[in-house]
Amino acid sequence: MGWPLAVAAMLAVVAVVFVARPFLRDPSPASDRLDELAPEARQRLALAEERDRALAALKELEFDHRTGKVSDVDYRAQVGPLRRRAAEALRALEGGAQAGHERITDRGQRVP
């Protein structure tokens, strides 16, 4: 009568090992390289970075204007193009692929 208990115990151990096997492995991503993103994901990342750069530049310009580092004339000359860059990046992000074919340079110029 002892061998059925031994077989049941071995079967239980095998079942536990089989079920626990995925949890015992170290998780590792297939790849964490950014250059392996899909083209659409790369485009969205570039647009998000452009949006962040434009918004950061606007924030810095506002701060410099408030602290007197930038004159009213210079502020008015710079704020418009920065707002356009930020708005274009936001529109492109919202519009997805149809609006995302152009990139906006730091000087506000569009390039394919």
C-alpha positions as CSV (number, residue, x, y, z in Angstrom):
1,M,0.0,0.0,0.0
2,G,3.0,2.3,0.2
3,W,3.7,2.6,-3.5
4,P,0.5,4.4,-4.4
5,L,1.3,7.1,-1.9
6,A,4.9,7.4,-3.3
7,V,3.5,7.7,-6.9
8,A,1.0,10.3,-5.7
9,A,3.7,12.3,-4.0
10,M,6.0,12.2,-7.1
11,L,3.0,13.2,-9.2
12,A,2.3,16.1,-6.9
13,V,6.0,17.2,-7.0
14,V,6.1,17.1,-10.8
15,A,2.8,19.1,-11.0
16,V,4.2,21.8,-8.6
17,V,7.5,22.1,-10.5
18,F,5.6,22.2,-13.9
19,V,3.3,25.0,-12.6
20,A,6.0,26.9,-10.8
21,R,8.5,26.8,-13.7
22,P,7.5,30.2,-15.3
23,F,7.8,31.9,-11.9
24,L,11.3,30.5,-11.3
25,R,12.8,31.9,-14.5
26,D,14.4,35.3,-14.5
27,P,12.2,37.6,-16.6
28,S,14.0,39.1,-19.5
29,P,12.6,41.3,-22.2
30,A,13.0,40.2,-25.8
31,S,14.8,43.5,-26.4
32,D,14.9,46.8,-24.7
33,R,16.5,48.7,-27.5
34,L,14.8,51.9,-28.8
35,D,15.9,51.4,-32.4
36,E,13.9,48.3,-32.6
37,L,10.6,50.1,-32.2
38,A,8.0,49.9,-34.9
39,P,8.1,52.9,-37.3
40,E,4.8,54.2,-35.9
41,A,6.1,54.0,-32.3
42,R,9.4,55.7,-33.3
43,Q,7.3,58.5,-34.9
44,R,5.2,59.0,-31.9
45,L,8.3,59.0,-29.7
46,A,9.9,61.7,-31.9
47,L,6.7,63.8,-31.7
48,A,6.4,63.4,-28.0
49,E,10.0,64.5,-27.6
50,E,9.4,67.5,-29.9
51,R,6.3,68.4,-27.8
52,D,8.4,68.2,-24.6
53,R,11.2,70.3,-26.0
54,A,8.8,73.0,-27.2
55,L,6.9,73.1,-23.9
56,A,10.2,73.3,-22.0
57,A,11.4,76.1,-24.2
58,L,8.2,78.0,-23.6
59,K,8.4,77.5,-19.9
60,E,12.0,78.7,-19.8
61,L,11.1,81.7,-22.0
62,E,8.2,82.6,-19.7
63,F,10.5,82.4,-16.7
64,D,13.3,84.5,-18.3
65,H,10.7,87.1,-19.3
66,R,9.3,87.3,-15.8
67,T,12.7,87.6,-14.2
68,G,13.8,90.3,-16.7
69,K,16.4,88.3,-18.6
70,V,14.3,88.6,-21.8
71,S,12.9,91.9,-22.9
72,D,9.2,92.4,-24.0
73,V,10.3,92.8,-27.6
74,D,12.4,89.6,-27.6
75,Y,9.7,87.7,-25.7
76,R,7.0,88.7,-28.3
77,A,9.4,87.6,-31.1
78,Q,10.1,84.2,-29.6
79,V,6.8,83.2,-28.0
80,G,4.8,82.9,-31.3
81,P,7.1,80.4,-33.0
82,L,7.5,78.3,-29.8
83,R,3.7,78.1,-29.4
84,R,3.3,77.1,-33.0
85,R,5.9,74.3,-32.5
86,A,4.2,73.1,-29.4
87,A,0.8,73.2,-31.1
88,E,2.0,71.4,-34.2
89,A,3.6,68.7,-32.2
90,L,0.4,68.3,-30.1
91,R,-1.8,68.2,-33.3
92,A,0.5,65.6,-34.9
93,L,0.4,63.4,-31.8
94,E,-3.4,63.6,-31.7
95,G,-3.7,63.1,-35.4
96,G,-1.5,60.0,-35.4
97,A,0.0,58.9,-38.7
98,Q,-1.7,61.3,-41.0
99,A,-0.2,64.4,-39.4
100,G,3.1,62.7,-38.3
101,H,4.9,62.8,-41.6
102,E,6.7,66.0,-41.0
103,R,9.2,66.9,-38.3
104,I,9.7,70.4,-36.9
105,T,13.3,71.5,-36.3
106,D,14.4,73.7,-33.4
107,R,14.1,76.7,-35.6
108,G,10.5,76.0,-36.4
109,Q,11.2,74.7,-39.9
110,R,9.4,71.6,-41.2
111,V,11.3,68.8,-42.7
112,P,10.0,65.5,-44.1
